[in-house]
Amino acid sequence: MSRAPHPALPDLRVRRVTDPHDPALAAFGRIQEESYYAPDMLIPPEVFPHLLRATSGDREDRILVAETPGHSGSDGEVLGGTVYSLLRGPGHRGGGGSGAAFNSFTGVSPAAQGRGVGRALALQAMEDVRAAGLAGLFADSVYGERQSAEERAAEARTGTDPVTRRRALHALGLRTVDVPYWQPVGGPDGGPLQDLDLLYHPADTRTSAEQDTVPLALVTATLRAYWRGWLGEERAAREAEALAERAGHVPTLRLLPATETASYWRPS
């Protein structure tokens, strides 16, 4: 018998954090620690202020928080947050479209999960993507059957479930990009992290439900721009080209339900 859903929070407020000294950043950092089974794989909370200061012409990192209403003009309790990058750089020219965004992490306090916090954050982030004139938003997400036994145990201890998470992402409009994707670092012995899928949410609401492909050029340009910040230009370019080679340099990649993993991983 399934549990009845918690009622949505009627007065939830989503706001963009712009002040590097805003206490909401520390609160979001604590939510990261509480809500994800491997918080050491995420952007460290102490880096959040730097992200807000480091905006350039082709990259803008943003952080949104969802909070309860405060009293007498004060901020309320932070219940969740999301960090993402708007990537408009020259690497998106020549077939890459107008650029895209990449979501690094969205987290909701365990006590507030199932009450619309994640959806409110996702909707506002997509509004920002559209306002910036970008093609869509990418993210990556673990696929449960590709996790190790230790990772599944860690998920259970945190109270999270990768199957439920992927269902929620699908409901929000994200789709699995059918490509052999992995993060260049973060895996065993410092190698690539390969239990992830790349996901994509088209920005155009008129076509997102029908869109079943995404240009490879948009994928590689976005990842190159995103990875540049922590790998450097040369390494980011190599990794993006390696992904294009694994994809066979096809012009477009299929979009699958977010509840599925990329086809290269499935047994034949």
C-alpha positions in Angstrom: 0.0 0.0 0.0 1.5 3.3 -1.1 1.8 6.2 1.3 -0.4 9.3 0.8 1.6 12.2 -0.6 2.4 15.1 1.7 0.5 18.3 0.9 2.3 20.9 -1.1 3.6 24.0 0.6 1.3 26.8 -0.3 3.6 29.7 0.5 6.9 28.4 -0.8 9.1 31.1 -2.2 11.9 30.5 -4.7 14.6 33.2 -5.0 17.9 33.7 -6.7 20.9 34.1 -4.3 23.2 37.0 -5.4 25.0 37.9 -2.2 28.0 35.7 -1.5 27.5 36.3 2.2 23.8 35.2 2.2 23.2 32.7 5.0 21.0 30.7 2.6 24.2 29.4 0.9 25.3 27.6 4.1 21.8 26.3 4.6 21.8 24.9 1.1 25.2 23.3 1.7 23.8 21.5 4.8 20.9 20.2 2.6 23.5 18.8 0.2 25.1 16.9 3.0 21.7 15.5 4.2 20.0 14.7 1.0 22.6 13.1 -1.3 24.3 9.8 -0.6 27.7 11.0 -1.9 28.0 14.7 -1.0 31.8 14.6 -1.5 31.1 14.3 -5.2 29.2 17.6 -5.3 30.4 21.2 -5.5 31.6 22.0 -2.0 29.5 24.5 -0.2 32.5 26.7 0.5 32.8 27.2 -3.3 29.2 28.7 -3.6 30.3 32.3 -2.9 33.0 32.0 -5.5 30.5 30.8 -8.1 28.4 33.9 -7.5 31.5 36.2 -7.9 33.0 34.5 -11.0 30.4 35.3 -13.6 31.8 35.9 -17.1 30.3 36.8 -20.5 29.9 33.2 -21.6 29.2 31.5 -18.3 26.9 32.5 -15.4 26.5 30.2 -12.4 23.3 30.6 -10.5 21.9 29.4 -7.2 18.3 29.3 -6.3 16.8 28.5 -2.9 13.3 27.6 -2.0 12.2 28.8 1.5 9.3 29.4 3.7 8.1 33.0 4.1 10.1 35.0 6.6 8.7 37.4 9.2 9.1 41.2 9.1 11.1 41.1 5.9 13.5 38.4 7.0 14.4 35.3 5.0 12.6 32.1 5.9 13.7 28.5 6.4 15.6 27.1 3.4 14.0 23.8 2.3 16.0 23.2 -0.9 18.2 24.6 -3.5 19.7 24.2 -7.0 22.9 25.3 -8.7 23.2 25.5 -12.4 25.3 27.2 -15.2 24.0 29.3 -18.1 26.5 28.6 -20.9 26.5 31.0 -23.8 30.1 30.8 -25.0 31.5 30.8 -28.5 31.9 27.0 -28.3 28.2 26.8 -29.1 28.6 28.3 -32.6 28.8 26.2 -35.7 25.9 23.9 -35.0 25.7 24.1 -31.3 22.7 26.5 -31.3 22.3 29.3 -28.8 23.9 27.5 -25.9 22.4 25.6 -23.0 22.5 25.3 -19.3 23.8 22.5 -17.1 22.3 21.7 -13.7 25.0 20.6 -11.2 22.7 19.6 -8.3 19.2 20.0 -6.9 18.6 19.0 -3.3 15.6 19.2 -0.9 15.6 18.8 2.8 14.5 15.3 3.8 11.8 16.8 5.9 10.3 18.7 2.9 10.6 16.0 0.2 7.4 15.2 -1.7 5.9 18.6 -1.1 6.7 20.4 -4.4 10.0 22.0 -3.4 12.0 20.3 -6.2 9.4 21.0 -8.8 9.3 24.7 -7.8 13.1 25.0 -8.2 13.0 23.2 -11.5 10.3 25.4 -12.9 12.1 28.5 -12.0 15.4 27.3 -13.4 13.8 26.5 -16.7 12.3 29.9 -16.8 15.8 31.3 -16.4 17.0 29.1 -19.2 14.3 30.4 -21.5 14.9 34.0 -20.5 18.5 33.6 -21.4 17.6 32.4 -24.9 19.2 29.0 -24.4 18.2 25.7 -26.1 17.6 23.7 -22.9 19.0 22.4 -19.7 21.3 19.4 -19.3 21.9 17.4 -16.0 23.3 14.0 -15.1 21.9 11.4 -12.8 22.9 8.0 -11.5 21.1 5.0 -12.8 20.3 2.6 -10.0 21.2 -0.7 -11.8 24.6 0.7 -12.6 25.5 1.5 -8.9 27.7 -0.7 -6.8 26.4 -2.5 -3.8 28.2 0.0 -1.6 26.5 2.9 -3.4 23.1 1.4 -3.1 23.6 0.9 0.6 24.7 4.5 1.0 21.5 5.6 -0.9 19.4 3.5 1.5 21.1 5.1 4.6 20.3 8.6 3.2 16.7 7.6 2.6 16.9 8.2 -1.2 16.1 5.9 -4.1 17.6 6.3 -7.6 14.5 4.8 -9.3 12.2 7.3 -7.6 14.6 10.1 -8.5 14.6 9.2 -12.1 10.8 9.0 -12.2 10.7 12.5 -10.7 13.1 13.8 -13.3 11.1 12.3 -16.1 8.0 14.0 -14.7 9.8 17.3 -14.7 10.4 17.0 -18.5 14.0 15.6 -18.5 15.0 12.8 -20.9 18.0 10.5 -21.1 20.4 11.4 -23.9 21.3 8.1 -25.6 25.1 8.5 -25.6 28.0 6.9 -23.7 28.4 9.6 -21.1 30.5 9.8 -18.0 32.1 12.5 -15.9 35.9 12.7 -16.7 36.9 12.4 -13.0 35.4 11.2 -9.8 35.4 7.5 -10.4 37.6 4.7 -9.1 41.3 5.7 -8.7 40.5 9.2 -10.0 39.2 7.9 -13.3 35.9 8.6 -15.0 32.6 8.2 -13.2 30.5 5.9 -15.3 27.3 5.2 -13.4 25.6 8.3 -14.8 23.3 9.2 -17.7 23.2 12.6 -19.3 19.7 14.1 -19.3 18.2 16.9 -21.3 15.2 19.2 -21.0 14.4 21.2 -24.1 13.5 24.8 -23.3 10.7 25.2 -25.9 7.5 24.0 -24.2 5.8 23.8 -27.6 8.1 21.1 -28.8 9.6 19.5 -25.7 7.0 16.8 -25.5 7.5 15.8 -29.1 11.3 16.3 -29.4 13.0 13.0 -29.6 16.6 14.0 -30.5 19.2 16.6 -29.5 22.1 17.8 -31.7 25.4 16.2 -30.8 27.0 19.6 -31.4 24.9 21.1 -28.6 25.8 18.3 -26.2 29.6 18.5 -26.8 29.7 22.3 -26.8 27.7 22.5 -23.5 29.9 19.8 -21.8 33.1 21.5 -23.0 32.0 24.8 -21.6 30.8 23.3 -18.4 33.9 21.1 -17.8 36.3 24.0 -18.7 35.8 25.5 -15.3 37.3 22.6 -13.5 39.4 20.7 -16.1 40.8 23.7 -18.1 40.3 24.4 -21.8 42.6 21.7 -23.2 41.3 18.8 -21.1 37.7 19.9 -21.5 38.1 20.0 -25.3 39.6 16.5 -25.3 36.9 15.0 -23.2 34.2 16.6 -25.3 35.8 15.2 -28.5 36.1 11.8 -26.9 32.3 11.8 -26.2 31.7 12.7 -29.8 33.9 9.8 -30.9 32.0 7.4 -28.6 28.8 8.7 -30.2 30.1 8.0 -33.7 29.9 11.7 -34.7 26.2 11.3 -35.5 24.4 14.6 -36.1 21.7 13.9 -33.4 21.3 11.8 -30.4 18.0 10.0 -29.4 16.1 11.2 -26.3 14.8 8.3 -24.2 12.5 8.3 -21.1 14.5 9.5 -18.1 13.5 6.3 -16.4 15.8 4.4 -18.9 19.5 4.3 -19.2 21.5 4.8 -22.4 21.3 1.9 -24.8 25.1 1.3 -24.8 24.8 0.0 -21.2 22.0 -2.4 -21.7 22.8 -6.1 -22.3 22.2 -7.2 -25.9 
